[in-house]
């Protein structure tokens, strides 16, 4: 049996006030219902106003289907918040990630006691930390 995995889903409403806030809540509700049907456990996580944050835990690897949900979602409907019953288009961004046990920094910028920029993902380092913040990229990054 695969070890239980946790997936964090963050839903950020786009511009549009009540309509986009409602869309973010609708998406969160859909993911909660999906979790219940799949037998996953889930919890709401405190987030800034309007952002819906959920943590899902799955035992069987089925959590991987959530990873494909990341991106911009669009809703077109007659808004229940519009007294003139006009059609509205709302957007919400869904970010999905698997938290790691250790949050490893991707890059370190050291000014003291020595000067260095070190990229932990790609394994390079440079002494030009001031230049980096002035827009001069190390040779490693310029080759991309």
Buried (B, 14 or more C-beta within 10 A) or exposed (E): EEEEBBBBBBBBBBEBEBBBBBBBBBBBEEBBEBBEEBEBEBEEEEEEEBBBBBBBBBBEEBBEEBEEBBEEBEBEEEBEEEEEEEEBBBBBBBBBEEEEEEEEEEEEEEEEEEBBBBBEEEEBBBEBBEBBEEEEBBEBBEEE
